[in-house]
Amino acid sequence: MKLEEKDWVIPLVYLSAGIIWIGLSDALLFFISDELNFSQNIITTISQWKGFFYVFITSILLYYLIKRKTNLLLLVKNDFKRLFQDNPNPMYIYDIESKDILLANKAASDQYKYSLQELSQLNLNHLRPDSEKEKLKTHLGNLTEDFKDSGEWLHQDKNGKLFYVNIFSHITVYKGKACRIVNAINVNKKVMAELERENFEKALDKAALVSVTGIDGNIQEVNSEFCRVSGYAKNELIGQPIEILESGEHEPIFWKDMWQKIKAGEIWRADVKNKSKSGKYYWVDIVISPIKNHKGEIYKFMSISYDITEKKNLELNQQKLLDDFTDYAFQTSHELRGPLTSMMGFTLLFEKYEDPTFLIDKLKNTTAEMDKVIRKMNDNLSRIALELIQEKRDNQSSG
């Protein structure tokens, strides 16, 4: 039963006891005096003591009832102190009509850097920066629910420092006024972490190909850069096996090693050649990291890749050039040296024979052989170089 429903108990008890005492005590006194034949003086004396006894008894009864009521009020006061004043979450009560703060707890004082007395002289606008005041006015104008989770708001303390709070409020009555009691939980670290994560994701989304696959290898999520490079739309990739991008460049043992490592919880990194939707090949430097749930079990994988097609092609072309230079050196030191030695020998024979017809024919054949070797050397040397020169010209013209 609520305390206000017991307010009639004390006067009712006092009234009942008085009626019973007045109605029974006099009748009992007259009955005893008739039976025992009391004198008038004795009756008067007993009547006086009867009044004193009534006052004494009712005083004790009233004391007991008032003390009980006081104890209940103390319990309510202690509950209020424990649930409001000593609450570790910042709380305050404001007047719905004036928006003035009527009461605040110690946690609110610590959070906003105002003393409790200073807080009781402020209104809701003092706790917000100017950018939030119009938003607050609109929100309070539409606030009709008894309980309301108002979400995250930007607040400021006495020194002008900004921070985010999550606002929960409930309608109440304080000092006879319609009020709302507010719980303003500081979530600044969480909000700033989320903003930092969002900024990181935006930066990563512009620079890298990001994908998430399930433990079964099916694609669950991709970013826009992944779609751009692969040529697939997002809805064409979601639910598909990651093998949809395979180019056939890598041996099965390559992929077997990858799955063994990531399923064992290791991070795997390699250069991978993929094939786009149009059939065009591209290279990525890919890092695959296992993602674990709250039980420590791997339930999906995240991959972050960087397009290295240009770099990879340059490396491959450099290797081809190196191979061609190796062939060139071999031909210079072996194939070209043979005809050259023959020519040097023919030079010596010219000095011994008067008729050079036979030697001239041999010299022609040797010269033709040398020309063939030199052409072969030039063809090998220019095979990749010409491609690179042409590619550079195309890039300059398109730029």
C-alpha positions as CSV (number, residue, x, y, z in Angstrom):
1,M,0.0,0.0,0.0
2,K,1.3,3.5,-0.9
3,L,2.2,5.9,1.9
4,E,-0.3,8.5,0.8
5,E,-3.1,5.9,1.2
6,K,-2.2,5.5,4.9
7,D,-2.5,9.2,5.8
8,W,-6.0,8.6,7.3
9,V,-4.8,5.8,9.6
10,I,-3.5,7.9,12.5
11,P,-6.6,10.2,12.9
12,L,-8.8,7.2,12.5
13,V,-7.1,5.3,15.2
14,Y,-7.2,8.3,17.5
15,L,-10.9,8.9,16.8
16,S,-11.8,5.3,17.3
17,A,-9.8,5.0,20.5
18,G,-11.5,8.2,21.9
19,I,-15.0,7.1,21.0
20,I,-14.4,3.7,22.6
21,W,-12.8,5.2,25.7
22,I,-15.5,7.8,26.2
23,G,-18.3,5.3,25.5
24,L,-17.0,2.5,27.7
25,S,-14.9,4.0,30.4
26,D,-17.7,6.2,32.0
27,A,-20.2,3.3,31.9
28,L,-17.6,1.0,33.4
29,L,-16.8,3.6,36.1
30,F,-20.5,4.0,37.1
31,F,-21.0,0.3,37.2
32,I,-18.0,-0.3,39.5
33,S,-19.0,2.6,41.7
34,D,-22.5,1.2,42.2
35,E,-21.2,-2.3,43.0
36,L,-18.5,-1.1,45.4
37,N,-20.5,1.9,46.7
38,F,-17.8,4.5,46.0
39,S,-18.1,8.0,47.3
40,Q,-18.4,11.0,45.1
41,N,-14.8,12.0,45.9
42,I,-13.4,8.7,44.8
43,I,-15.5,8.7,41.6
44,T,-14.2,12.2,40.8
45,T,-10.6,11.2,41.5
46,I,-10.9,8.0,39.3
47,S,-12.5,10.1,36.5
48,Q,-9.6,12.5,36.6
49,W,-7.0,9.6,36.5
50,K,-9.1,8.0,33.7
51,G,-8.5,11.1,31.6
52,F,-4.8,11.1,32.4
53,F,-4.6,7.4,31.5
54,Y,-6.4,8.0,28.2
55,V,-4.0,10.8,27.3
56,F,-1.0,8.6,28.3
57,I,-2.2,5.6,26.3
58,T,-3.1,7.6,23.2
59,S,0.2,9.4,23.4
60,I,2.1,6.1,23.3
61,L,-0.1,4.9,20.4
62,L,0.3,8.1,18.5
63,Y,4.1,8.0,19.1
64,Y,4.2,4.4,17.7
65,L,2.2,5.3,14.7
66,I,4.1,8.5,13.9
67,K,7.4,6.8,14.4
68,R,6.4,4.1,12.0
69,K,5.3,6.7,9.5
70,T,8.6,8.5,9.9
71,N,10.6,5.4,9.4
72,L,8.7,4.7,6.2
73,L,9.5,8.3,5.1
74,L,13.2,7.8,6.0
75,L,13.2,4.6,3.9
76,V,11.8,6.5,0.9
77,K,14.4,9.3,1.5
78,N,17.2,6.7,1.6
79,D,15.9,5.0,-1.5
80,F,15.8,8.4,-3.2
81,K,19.4,9.1,-2.1
82,R,20.6,5.8,-3.2
83,L,18.8,5.7,-6.5
84,F,19.2,9.4,-7.5
85,Q,21.8,11.3,-5.5
86,D,24.3,8.4,-5.2
87,N,23.6,7.0,-8.6
88,P,26.8,6.7,-10.6
89,N,25.1,7.9,-13.7
90,P,24.6,11.6,-14.2
91,M,20.9,12.5,-13.5
92,Y,18.8,15.6,-13.2
93,I,15.2,16.7,-13.0
94,Y,13.8,19.5,-15.1
95,D,10.6,21.4,-15.3
96,I,8.7,20.5,-18.5
97,E,7.2,24.0,-18.8
98,S,10.2,26.2,-18.1
99,K,13.0,23.7,-19.0
100,D,14.7,24.8,-15.8
101,I,16.9,22.2,-14.0
102,L,15.4,21.7,-10.5
103,L,17.6,19.0,-9.1
104,A,20.8,17.2,-10.1
105,N,23.0,14.5,-8.6
106,K,26.7,14.4,-7.8
107,A,27.5,12.4,-11.0
108,A,25.9,15.2,-13.1
109,S,27.9,17.8,-11.2
110,D,31.1,15.9,-11.9
111,Q,30.2,15.5,-15.6
112,Y,29.2,19.0,-16.3
113,K,31.8,20.7,-14.0
114,Y,29.1,22.7,-12.3
115,S,28.3,22.6,-8.6
116,L,25.0,21.2,-7.5
117,Q,23.8,24.7,-6.7
118,E,24.9,26.1,-10.1
119,L,23.1,23.2,-11.9
120,S,19.9,24.1,-10.1
121,Q,20.1,27.6,-11.6
122,L,20.5,26.4,-15.2
123,N,18.1,25.2,-17.9
124,L,18.5,22.6,-20.5
125,N,20.0,25.0,-23.1
126,H,23.0,25.7,-20.9
127,L,24.1,22.0,-21.3
128,R,24.1,22.2,-25.1
129,P,26.2,24.0,-27.6
130,D,24.5,26.5,-29.9
131,S,24.4,23.9,-32.7
132,E,22.1,21.7,-30.7
133,K,19.6,24.2,-29.3
134,E,17.2,24.3,-32.2
135,K,17.3,20.5,-32.4
136,L,16.5,20.4,-28.6
137,K,13.5,22.8,-29.0
138,T,12.0,20.6,-31.8
139,H,12.6,17.4,-29.8
140,L,11.0,18.7,-26.6
141,G,8.0,20.0,-28.6
142,N,7.4,16.4,-29.9
143,L,8.2,14.6,-26.6
144,T,5.0,13.0,-25.4
145,E,6.0,9.5,-24.2
146,D,6.3,8.7,-20.5
147,F,9.6,7.0,-21.1
148,K,11.9,8.1,-24.0
149,D,15.3,6.9,-25.2
150,S,16.3,10.1,-27.0
151,G,19.5,8.7,-28.4
152,E,22.9,10.4,-28.6
153,W,23.3,14.2,-28.1
154,L,26.2,16.6,-28.1
155,H,26.5,18.3,-24.7
156,Q,29.0,20.8,-23.2
157,D,30.4,21.3,-19.7
158,K,31.0,24.5,-17.8
159,N,34.4,25.0,-19.6
160,G,32.8,24.5,-23.0
161,K,34.3,21.1,-23.6
162,L,32.0,19.0,-25.9
163,F,31.1,15.4,-25.4
164,Y,28.4,13.0,-26.4
165,V,25.7,11.6,-24.0
166,N,22.9,9.1,-24.4
167,I,19.7,10.6,-23.0
168,F,17.0,8.5,-21.3
169,S,14.1,10.3,-19.6
170,H,10.8,9.6,-17.8
171,I,7.9,11.8,-16.8
172,T,7.6,12.5,-13.0
173,V,6.4,15.1,-10.5
174,Y,8.7,17.1,-8.3
175,K,7.7,19.9,-5.9
176,G,4.2,19.7,-7.4
177,K,5.5,20.4,-10.9
178,A,5.3,18.2,-14.0
179,C,8.9,17.2,-14.7
180,R,11.1,14.8,-16.4
181,I,13.9,12.9,-14.8
182,V,16.9,12.5,-17.1
183,N,19.7,10.0,-17.2
184,A,22.6,11.4,-19.3
185,I,25.2,8.7,-19.8
186,N,28.5,9.8,-21.2
187,V,29.2,7.8,-24.4
188,N,31.9,10.1,-25.8
189,K,34.5,7.3,-26.1
190,K,32.1,5.0,-27.9
191,V,30.9,7.7,-30.3
192,M,34.4,8.9,-31.1
193,A,35.5,5.3,-31.7
194,E,32.6,4.8,-34.1
195,L,33.4,8.0,-35.9
196,E,37.1,7.0,-36.2
197,R,36.1,3.6,-37.4
198,E,33.7,5.1,-40.0
199,N,36.5,7.4,-41.2
200,F,38.9,4.5,-41.4
201,E,36.3,2.5,-43.4
202,K,35.8,5.3,-45.8
203,A,39.5,5.8,-46.4
204,L,40.0,2.0,-46.7
205,D,37.0,1.8,-49.1
206,K,38.7,4.3,-51.4
207,A,42.1,2.7,-51.3
208,A,41.6,-1.1,-51.0
209,L,39.4,-4.0,-52.1
210,V,37.6,-5.3,-49.0
211,S,35.6,-8.5,-48.9
212,V,34.1,-10.8,-46.2
213,T,33.6,-14.5,-46.8
214,G,31.9,-17.2,-44.7
215,I,33.7,-20.3,-43.4
216,D,32.3,-22.0,-46.5
217,G,34.1,-19.6,-48.8
218,N,31.0,-17.8,-50.1
219,I,31.1,-14.0,-50.4
220,Q,29.1,-12.2,-47.7
221,E,30.1,-8.6,-48.2
222,V,32.2,-6.5,-50.6
223,N,33.0,-2.8,-50.9
224,S,32.7,-0.5,-53.9
225,E,36.4,-0.7,-54.9
226,F,36.1,-4.5,-55.0
227,C,33.2,-4.2,-57.4
228,R,35.0,-1.6,-59.5
229,V,38.1,-3.6,-60.0
230,S,36.4,-7.0,-60.4
231,G,33.7,-5.6,-62.8
232,Y,30.9,-7.4,-60.9
233,A,28.0,-5.7,-59.2
234,K,27.6,-6.3,-55.5
235,N,24.5,-8.4,-55.9
236,E,26.4,-10.6,-58.5
237,L,29.0,-11.4,-55.9
238,I,27.1,-11.9,-52.7
239,G,26.5,-15.6,-52.1
240,Q,28.9,-16.6,-54.8
241,P,32.0,-18.7,-54.0
242,I,35.3,-16.7,-53.9
243,E,36.5,-19.0,-56.7
244,I,34.4,-16.9,-59.1
245,L,37.5,-14.7,-59.4
246,E,40.1,-17.4,-60.0
247,S,42.3,-16.9,-63.1
248,G,43.8,-20.4,-63.2
249,E,47.2,-18.9,-62.7
250,H,47.9,-20.6,-59.4
251,E,48.3,-24.3,-58.7
252,P,45.8,-26.2,-56.4
253,I,48.5,-26.5,-53.7
254,F,48.6,-22.7,-53.6
255,W,44.9,-22.5,-52.5
256,K,45.2,-25.5,-50.3
257,D,48.0,-23.8,-48.3
258,M,45.8,-20.6,-48.0
259,W,42.8,-22.5,-46.6
260,Q,44.9,-24.5,-44.1
261,K,46.5,-21.4,-42.7
262,I,43.4,-19.2,-42.4
263,K,41.3,-22.0,-40.9
264,A,44.1,-22.5,-38.4
265,G,43.7,-18.9,-37.3
266,E,46.8,-17.5,-39.2
267,I,46.9,-14.4,-41.4
268,W,47.8,-15.2,-45.0
269,R,49.3,-12.9,-47.5
270,A,50.3,-13.3,-51.2
271,D,50.2,-11.8,-54.7
272,V,47.1,-13.3,-56.5
273,K,46.1,-13.1,-60.1
274,N,42.4,-12.7,-60.5
275,K,40.0,-12.6,-63.5
276,S,37.4,-9.8,-63.8
277,K,33.9,-10.3,-65.1
278,S,35.0,-9.1,-68.6
279,G,37.8,-11.7,-68.6
280,K,40.6,-9.2,-67.9
281,Y,43.3,-10.4,-65.6
282,Y,44.5,-8.3,-62.6
283,W,46.8,-8.8,-59.7
284,V,46.2,-8.0,-56.1
285,D,48.3,-8.0,-53.0
286,I,45.9,-9.7,-50.6
287,V,45.8,-10.2,-46.8
288,I,43.2,-12.6,-45.4
289,S,42.5,-12.4,-41.7
290,P,40.2,-14.9,-39.8
291,I,37.4,-13.3,-37.7
292,K,36.4,-15.0,-34.4
293,N,33.1,-14.8,-32.5
294,H,32.7,-14.4,-28.7
295,K,33.6,-18.1,-28.2
296,G,36.9,-17.7,-30.0
297,E,35.6,-19.7,-33.0
298,I,36.4,-18.6,-36.6
299,Y,33.2,-17.9,-38.4
300,K,34.3,-15.8,-41.3
301,F,37.2,-14.2,-43.1
302,M,38.1,-10.7,-44.1
303,S,40.3,-9.9,-47.0
304,I,42.0,-6.6,-47.8
305,S,43.6,-6.3,-51.2
306,Y,45.5,-3.7,-53.2
307,D,45.5,-3.6,-56.9
308,I,49.1,-4.2,-58.0
309,T,48.4,-5.0,-61.7
310,E,50.7,-2.2,-63.0
311,K,53.5,-3.1,-60.6
312,K,53.2,-6.8,-61.3
313,N,53.2,-6.2,-65.1
314,L,56.3,-4.1,-64.7
315,E,58.0,-6.9,-62.6
316,L,57.1,-9.5,-65.3
317,N,58.3,-7.2,-68.1
318,Q,61.6,-6.5,-66.2
319,Q,62.1,-10.3,-65.9
320,K,61.5,-10.7,-69.6
321,L,64.0,-8.0,-70.4
322,L,66.5,-9.7,-68.1
323,D,65.9,-13.0,-69.9
324,D,66.4,-11.2,-73.3
325,F,69.6,-9.6,-72.1
326,T,70.8,-13.0,-71.0
327,D,70.0,-14.4,-74.4
328,Y,71.8,-11.4,-76.0
329,A,74.9,-12.0,-73.9
330,F,74.9,-15.7,-74.8
331,Q,74.5,-15.0,-78.5
332,T,77.3,-12.3,-78.3
333,S,79.7,-14.7,-76.6
334,H,78.8,-17.8,-78.6
335,E,76.9,-17.5,-81.8
336,L,78.4,-14.3,-83.0
337,R,81.9,-15.2,-82.0
338,G,82.0,-18.2,-84.4
339,P,81.4,-16.2,-87.7
340,L,83.7,-13.5,-86.4
341,T,86.5,-16.0,-85.8
342,S,86.0,-17.3,-89.4
343,M,86.3,-13.8,-90.8
344,M,89.5,-13.2,-88.9
345,G,90.8,-16.5,-90.4
346,F,89.8,-15.5,-93.9
347,T,91.8,-12.2,-93.5
348,L,94.9,-14.3,-92.9
349,L,94.2,-16.5,-96.0
350,F,93.9,-13.4,-98.2
351,E,97.6,-12.8,-97.5
352,K,98.6,-16.4,-98.7
353,Y,96.4,-16.9,-101.8
354,E,96.6,-14.9,-105.0
355,D,93.2,-16.0,-106.3
356,P,90.6,-14.8,-103.7
357,T,87.5,-16.1,-105.5
358,F,87.0,-19.1,-103.2
359,L,87.7,-16.9,-100.1
360,I,85.2,-14.2,-101.3
361,D,82.5,-16.8,-101.5
362,K,83.3,-18.1,-98.1
363,L,83.4,-14.5,-96.8
364,K,80.0,-13.8,-98.2
365,N,78.5,-16.8,-96.5
366,T,80.1,-15.9,-93.3
367,T,78.8,-12.3,-93.6
368,A,75.3,-13.6,-94.2
369,E,75.6,-15.8,-91.2
370,M,76.7,-12.9,-89.0
371,D,73.8,-10.7,-90.3
372,K,71.4,-13.5,-89.4
373,V,72.8,-13.7,-85.9
374,I,72.7,-10.0,-85.4
375,R,69.1,-9.7,-86.6
376,K,68.2,-12.5,-84.2
377,M,69.9,-10.6,-81.3
378,N,68.1,-7.4,-82.2
379,D,64.8,-9.1,-82.4
380,N,65.2,-10.7,-79.0
381,L,66.4,-7.5,-77.4
382,S,63.6,-5.3,-78.8
383,R,60.7,-7.8,-78.3
384,I,59.8,-6.5,-74.8
385,A,61.4,-3.0,-75.1
386,L,59.2,-2.1,-78.0
387,E,56.1,-3.2,-76.1
388,L,57.1,-1.0,-73.1
389,I,57.9,2.0,-75.4
390,Q,54.5,1.7,-77.1
391,E,52.7,1.3,-73.7
392,K,54.5,4.4,-72.4
393,R,53.4,6.3,-75.5
394,D,49.8,5.2,-75.2
395,N,49.7,6.3,-71.5
396,Q,51.2,9.7,-72.4
397,S,48.7,10.2,-75.2
398,S,45.7,9.2,-73.0
399,G,47.0,11.4,-70.1
